Amino acid sequence: MAHTVAIIGSFQKYYNEILSIIRVFKKVGLCVLSPNESYITDKIGDFVIFESDKKDFSPAEIQMITLDKIIRADMVYVYNPNGYVGKTTCYEIGFCFSKKKPIYFFDYPDDLPIPVIKNKQVLKPEEFAYIAFSSEVEFITDYSLCTDGEKAFNDLFDLERSVNPVKAKKIVICGSMMFFKEMVNCQNQLKKLGIESIVPKEENETVGLYDERQFMKFKKKVSRTYLKKIRDKETMGVLIYNAKKRGIDNYIGANTLVELAMAFTWNRKIFLFNDIYSPLKDELMAWDCICLNGDLNKLKGEFIKENMVLEEPTDSQLSLFEFI
């Protein structure tokens, strides 16, 4: 029996229909975590802003908060009339599959290379509501394929390594590049404590090598590589360097929030160098972020608690040209 449900799909195209589905689900006693019953106040490209969204949040920040609600829901329902699944919805479905979240569809999805059982996972809202609220029906969470396909699926999403592995021994340091020197200083302090860490290299040395379009493409590759470092089996957690920026205390920007959300999704520990960033207080507390208040010895204490081996680390600074 499910208690919470998230609905995903193109809010720009079908929000009125999704509102009707929310009412169907609530009528049978389901709690809909996402989306809220609200109305659209703005659009940025294909992204919609709701009246209930926090006004000072960027689309990236809103999306990460929405993703957290989706992952916390007991089940996920995709509203995809005629099989249409947009880019953002595909992204959300990928996270749901990586967490083995029970997921169901309004119509059979087009051009979506994932296993979907037509007569069990493709349901109209009323049918889904009965499945979700019934204690007699077992949820579909085992997306079994043929042996080779299933192995490839597990390898792709790294399912067996999505919890903190015993071999985890390093920290990935994240934050605004405005704090680059401070992040390097954190790396040096962690080295003295016997903890290996990774920081990105400054971008200044490469800005002049590219025009704007090439540099944005370049940054995208670097971001993907850094996210892969967070998911690496040897990563114990992330250290978010958050300090005052533009007069805002404990600042966490959109890019850093993406890295933080990746760490949460892959069950990596999340350390905040300073205190909670107020605009994200609810989310950061729900994600069990550990505030160090400038004391890296607290991070060392977590290593000891997790039975991690402290050793003399080598300097490990992610090269901008390291596209693994």
N, C-alpha and C positions, 0 to 999 in steps of 0.2 A: 504493500500500500504506500503510495507516494503522498507526501504532504505539500511539497513545493514543486513548482513547474516554471520553466522559462520558455518563452516563445521567441523564436528567431525567424527572420525573413526580411524582405525589403519593406521597411517602414515607409519609405518614400512612395512606393507604389501601392501598398496594401494596408495602410495603417487603420483605415476605417473597418476593414474586414477583421483585422487582428483585434481591434477593440471588441468586436462582437464575440470573438473566440474567448477573450478574457472573461467576458460575462458568462459564457457557457461553462468555463472551468470553475469560476467562483460559485456558480449556482449549485454545483455538486459538492462544494466544500474544499476545493483545491486553492492553495495560496500561490498566486502568480508573482514570482520575484522580479521578473523582467518581461516586457516593459511595464512601466507605470501607466495607469489610465490617465493620460494627459492629452495635450494637443501640440502640434508642431508649430514652432514660432519662427524657425529659420532653417535654411538649407545651405550647406557648404559643399558644393559638388553633389555627390550622391549621398552625403552624410546629412542627417536631419538632427536638428536641435529641438528638444522638447521644453515646454514651459517648466517642467519639474527639474530639468538639469540645472546644475549650479552655474551661474552666469559667468564666473571668472575661469571656468574650465575650458581647455582646448578640446577639439574633437578626439585627439589621442587619449586624453585623460578620461573623457566620458566613455570612450570605447573600452578602456581597461577596467573601469568600474563596472560597466555592463558585463564584461567577460567574467569578472569575479562572481557576479550574481548568477550567470549561466552555469558556471562550474559548481556553485554551491547548491543549485537546484537538484531535486531528486531525479527529475526527468526533463527532457527537452523536446519541444514540439516545433517542427519546421513548417511554417506556412509557405508553401511553394506551388501555387496554382499553375497548372499546365507544366509542372516540372521545373519552373524557373528558380534557379539558385544564384544569387548575386555574389560578388567578390567578398564582401564583408561576411555574408552568411557562410560561404565556403570556409573562410578563416575560422569562424566560430565553430563550425562543424568539425574541423580538424582538431581543435582543442578538446571538443567533447569526445571524439574517438580516442585521442591520446590518453584520456582519463577513464575510458570505458564507461562513459555516461550513457544511460538508456536514452535513445534518440529515435523519434518517430516523425513521419512526414505526412503532409496533406495529400500530395501527389507523388508518384514515383519520380525521383530527381533525374533531370537530364544532365548528361556530360559530367557526372560526378563519379569518379572511379573508386567507389567504396562499396562494400557488400551491404545490400539492402534487401530484406525479405518482403516481397510484394504483399503477400497475404497476411503478414503479421506486423510490419512496420509502417505500412501505408494505410492510414486511418483518417476518417473524418473526425472533426472535433468532438462530437458526441461519443463516438466509439473510443477515442483516445481517453476522454474523461472517465469513461467506465473502466478502462484498463488501468488508468493511473490511480483510481480510487478503490479498486477492487483488491481484496486480500487473497483472492482465489487465482489470480493470474500472475505468472512469473515474468518479471521484466526481461527484455532481451538485452543482455550486456556482453554476451560471448559472440563476438563477430568472427565466427569460424570460417576459414577459407580452406582450400586444399593445403596440404602440409607445407609445400614450398611457399605458397602465398601467405599463409599464416605466419611463417617464420619471417618473411620479408616485411609484413605488417608490423610485427613486434620489433624488428630491427629498426624500421623507419621511425617509429615513435619512441623507441628505447624504453618500452614499458617496464622491463625487468629492472632497469636502472633508474627509474624515476623517483625512487626514495633515496635518502642519504646512504650511499654505500660505505662499507667498512674502509675502503681504500681512500675515501675522501680526505684530502690533505691541504687543499689550497683555497684561497679567498680571491674572488674577482672584485676589484674595486671599481665602482661606478660613480658618476656624477657629472655635473656641468664642466665643460673644458675650461671654464673660467676658474675652476678650482684645481687645475692640473697640478700646480706646484704642491698644493696641499695633499693631493692624492699620492704624489710621489713621496712626500714626507711620511704619509701613513704606511706606504710600502716599506720604507726604511725602518720605521718603528716596529712593524710586524716582523721584519727580518731579525731584529734583535730579540724578539720574543720566540723565534724559532718557527715562524709561520710563513709559508710561501704565499705570494700574492701576485696578481697580474694587474697592470694598469695600461691603458692605451697610450700611445705616443701622441705628442702634440701634432695638431693638424697644420700649424703655421708653416712647417717646412715643405708642405705639399700644395698649399693653396695656389702658389704661383705656377705650378706645373700644368694646370688644367683651366679650361674655360668653365663657366658656371654649370653648364649641362654635364660636362665630363666629371666635374668635382662632385656633383650630387649623385651621379651613378657610382663614383668611387666610394663616397660615404656610405651608400647603401650596402656595398660589399663588405665594408669594414664593420658596419652594424650587425650584419648577419653573422660574421665571424665571431664577434664579441658575444652575441647571444648563444652561439655554439659553445663558447668557453663556459658560459653559465651552466649549460646542460651537461658539460663534461663529467664523466664518472668520478674524476678526482677533485671536483669542486664541492667543498663543504657548504659554502654559502657566499653571499655577496655583502660587501661593505659599501653602503651608500654614503658618499661624502656630501652631507647637506649642511650648508652654512648660509649666512645672510647674503642675499643677492638682490640688487635693486631695492634695498630696504626691507626685503621680506625675509623673516627668520626661517632657518631650517629648510630652505628652498629645495624642492624637487621638481625638475622640469619634465616635459613630455617624454623625451628620449629616455631619461633615467627611469621614469615610471614604467615604460615598456620593459626595461631590463629588470626592474623590481617585480613586475607581474610575471615575467618568465621564470624568475627564481621561485616565486610562490607556486606557480603551476608545476614546477619540477621538484617541489618539496625541498628546496635549498633553504637554509637558514638566512634570514634577512637582518642585517645589522645597520642601524642608522648611527652615523658618527656622532650626531648631536641629538636633538629631541624630535618629537613628532612634528611634521609639517601640518599646520592647523587645517588648511583646506581639504586635506586627505585623512583627517584624524580617524574617521570611522573605518575606512578601508585599511589603513596601516595597522590599526589595532586588531581588526578582524584577521589580518594576515600574520599576526603574531610577530611583528617587527620588534627587535630588541634595541632599545635606545642605549647607546654607550655613554652619552653625555661627555664625549671627548676622551674617555678612558678605554684604551685598547686592551688593557689587562682583562676587562670583562670578556672580550672576545677570546682571549687565551683561555679563560675559565670555561668557555663553551667547548673549546677544543678538548680540554682535559675531561670534561663531563661526557663528551661523546667518545672518549677513549681514542682520540686521534694521536698519532705519533708526531711529536715535535722534533724537528731536525734542522740542521743548518741549511736554509734555503738558498737557492741561486737567484740572482736578479732575473725577473721574468717580465719583460715589458712587451706587450703585444705589438708586433710590427704592423704598420699600416699596409704592408705588402704581403702579410701572411693570410692568404685567402685559402683556408683549408676546406 
